[in-house]
Amino acid sequence: MTYFGARVFIVRMAEFFGDLSISESMGKLYGPIARRITALAMLVSLLSNVVVQLQVILEVIHFALPGLPSSIGYWLPFITGALLLDLLRKKACLSACG
């Protein structure tokens, strides 16, 4: 069943080779309005995933550090994330620059 399904889907997906996103494929089929709607739906979906992850991180911080004031606890994931992104950016720059 898997082989047959793969053979059917591969043939039908040939027109989408080269597209970088689902919204680009939708834009090819249905026009720019469908492309924008699809991009907006994907953005809302991804943002909801990020919100859930931040809520879990906050719960873990409050569980691990119960005496921490909530004003600091709420900003801790954002500060940590910003520092990690900065470190990754610097590492990418160093590897690209030589």
C-alpha positions in Angstrom: 0.0 0.0 0.0 2.8 2.4 0.8 4.6 1.8 -2.5 1.4 2.4 -4.4 0.5 5.5 -2.5 4.0 6.9 -3.0 3.8 6.3 -6.7 0.5 8.1 -7.0 1.6 11.1 -4.9 4.9 11.5 -6.7 3.3 11.7 -10.1 0.7 14.3 -8.8 3.3 16.4 -7.0 5.5 16.9 -10.1 3.9 20.3 -10.8 5.0 21.6 -7.4 8.7 20.8 -7.6 10.7 23.9 -7.0 8.1 25.5 -4.7 9.5 26.5 -1.4 6.2 26.7 0.6 2.7 25.5 0.6 1.5 29.0 0.0 3.6 29.2 -3.1 1.9 26.1 -4.5 -1.5 27.4 -3.5 -0.6 30.7 -5.3 0.2 28.8 -8.5 -3.1 26.9 -8.4 -5.6 29.5 -7.0 -4.0 32.9 -7.3 -2.5 35.5 -4.9 -5.4 35.7 -2.5 -5.2 32.0 -1.7 -1.5 32.4 -1.3 -1.9 35.2 1.3 -4.7 33.2 3.1 -2.5 30.1 3.3 0.5 32.1 4.5 -1.6 33.8 7.2 -3.0 30.4 8.3 0.5 28.9 8.5 1.7 31.9 10.5 -1.1 31.6 13.0 -0.4 27.9 13.3 3.3 28.4 13.9 2.7 31.2 16.4 0.3 29.1 18.4 3.0 26.4 18.6 5.5 29.0 19.9 3.0 30.2 22.5 2.4 26.7 23.8 6.2 26.2 24.0 6.6 29.4 25.9 3.9 28.4 28.4 5.6 25.1 29.0 8.9 26.9 29.5 7.3 29.3 32.0 5.7 26.4 33.9 9.1 24.6 34.2 10.8 27.8 35.4 8.1 28.4 38.0 8.4 24.8 39.1 12.2 24.7 39.2 12.6 28.1 40.8 9.5 28.6 43.1 11.0 31.6 44.9 11.7 33.6 41.7 9.5 36.7 41.4 7.0 36.4 38.5 8.2 39.6 36.9 11.6 38.0 36.4 10.2 34.6 35.5 8.2 35.9 32.6 11.1 37.6 31.0 13.6 34.8 31.5 12.7 32.7 28.5 12.8 35.8 26.2 16.2 36.9 27.5 17.6 33.3 27.2 16.2 33.0 23.7 17.7 36.3 22.6 21.1 35.3 24.0 20.9 32.0 22.2 19.9 33.6 18.9 22.8 36.0 19.3 25.3 33.2 19.9 24.0 31.3 16.9 24.2 34.4 14.8 27.8 35.0 15.8 28.7 31.4 15.3 27.2 31.5 11.8 29.1 34.7 11.0 32.3 33.2 12.2 31.9 30.0 10.1 30.9 32.0 7.0 33.6 34.6 7.4 36.3 32.1 7.7 
